[in-house]
Amino acid sequence: MNVISKSIVNRFSLKTESYPRPFKVTWANKSLLPIKEWHLVTLKIILYSENIYYEVLPMNIAHLFLGHP
């Protein structure tokens, strides 16, 4: 699962798309976070190119520090 923070998406005005099959993710503390949208990133290195979708999650820096990406 590739994840990007909702605050980063908002701060940089990244374009998101509606997720085709919304679902919820359970964190270690048993809270549920909804996945409703995603962001497409194109990775390009010389001749190699790949599109990667990142699910948008409402998370903060504590999620990363506590090992819950």
Secondary structure, 3 states (H helix, E strand, C coil): CCEEEHHHHHHCCCCCEEEEEEEEEECCCCCEEEEEEEEEEEEEECCEEEEEEEEEECCCHHHHHCCCC
